[in-house]
Amino acid sequence: MRETIEDAVGATARFIFKVIIWDFVLFQLGRAVMMIAAMGRYPTRKGCEQFRRRIQWVGIATLVVLWLAIAAFNNLRH
Protein backbone atom coordinates (compact mmCIF):
# COMPACT_ATOMS: atom_id res chain seq x y z
CA MET A 1 0.00 0.00 0.00
CA ARG A 2 2.80 2.41 0.92
CA GLU A 3 4.67 1.69 -2.31
CA THR A 4 1.54 2.43 -4.32
CA ILE A 5 1.11 5.80 -2.63
CA GLU A 6 4.80 6.63 -3.12
CA ASP A 7 4.56 5.68 -6.80
CA ALA A 8 1.47 7.84 -7.25
CA VAL A 9 3.10 10.84 -5.54
CA GLY A 10 6.29 10.35 -7.57
CA ALA A 11 4.37 10.10 -10.83
CA THR A 12 2.42 13.25 -9.98
CA ALA A 13 5.60 15.16 -9.12
CA ARG A 14 7.27 14.03 -12.35
CA PHE A 15 4.18 15.07 -14.31
CA ILE A 16 4.14 18.51 -12.70
CA PHE A 17 7.85 19.03 -13.34
CA LYS A 18 7.96 17.61 -16.87
CA VAL A 19 4.75 18.84 -18.39
CA ILE A 20 3.96 22.05 -16.55
CA ILE A 21 7.36 23.46 -15.68
CA TRP A 22 9.69 22.03 -18.34
CA ASP A 23 7.40 21.77 -21.37
CA PHE A 24 5.25 24.84 -20.77
CA VAL A 25 6.96 27.47 -18.60
CA LEU A 26 10.54 27.05 -19.80
CA PHE A 27 9.48 26.60 -23.42
CA GLN A 28 7.34 29.75 -23.43
CA LEU A 29 10.01 31.77 -21.61
CA GLY A 30 12.70 30.62 -24.04
CA ARG A 31 10.45 31.26 -27.01
CA ALA A 32 9.66 34.80 -25.80
CA VAL A 33 13.34 35.60 -25.27
CA MET A 34 14.28 34.22 -28.68
CA MET A 35 11.46 36.16 -30.35
CA ILE A 36 12.61 39.38 -28.67
CA ALA A 37 16.25 38.76 -29.59
CA ALA A 38 15.38 37.97 -33.23
CA MET A 39 12.76 40.73 -33.47
CA GLY A 40 9.96 38.27 -34.12
CA ARG A 41 11.62 36.24 -36.88
CA TYR A 42 12.77 33.18 -34.90
CA PRO A 43 11.48 30.62 -33.94
CA THR A 44 8.88 30.04 -36.60
CA ARG A 45 5.96 27.68 -35.97
CA LYS A 46 7.80 24.89 -37.77
CA GLY A 47 11.00 25.70 -35.88
CA CYS A 48 9.27 25.51 -32.51
CA GLU A 49 8.77 21.77 -32.75
CA GLN A 50 12.07 21.15 -34.48
CA PHE A 51 14.14 23.02 -31.88
CA ARG A 52 11.95 22.41 -28.82
CA ARG A 53 14.79 21.31 -26.48
CA ARG A 54 17.04 24.18 -27.55
CA ILE A 55 14.25 26.67 -26.83
CA GLN A 56 13.72 25.12 -23.37
CA TRP A 57 17.45 25.47 -22.60
CA VAL A 58 17.24 29.15 -23.56
CA GLY A 59 14.45 29.42 -20.97
CA ILE A 60 16.69 27.85 -18.32
CA ALA A 61 19.58 30.15 -19.27
CA THR A 62 17.23 33.14 -19.01
CA LEU A 63 16.19 32.16 -15.49
CA VAL A 64 19.85 31.72 -14.46
CA VAL A 65 20.84 35.10 -15.91
CA LEU A 66 17.90 36.82 -14.20
CA TRP A 67 18.78 35.16 -10.90
CA LEU A 68 22.42 36.23 -11.21
CA ALA A 69 21.40 39.79 -12.10
CA ILE A 70 19.14 40.00 -9.04
CA ALA A 71 21.91 38.60 -6.82
CA ALA A 72 24.45 41.06 -8.22
CA PHE A 73 22.07 43.99 -7.79
CA ASN A 74 21.31 43.02 -4.20
CA ASN A 75 25.03 42.78 -3.40
CA LEU A 76 25.70 46.22 -4.87
CA ARG A 77 23.23 47.83 -2.50
CA HIS A 78 25.00 46.60 0.63
Secondary structure, DSSP 8 states (H G I E B T S, - for coil): -HHHHHHHHHHHHHHIIIIIIIIIIIHHHHHHHHHHHTTT-SS-HHHHHHTHHHHHHHHHHHHHHHHHHHHHHHHH--
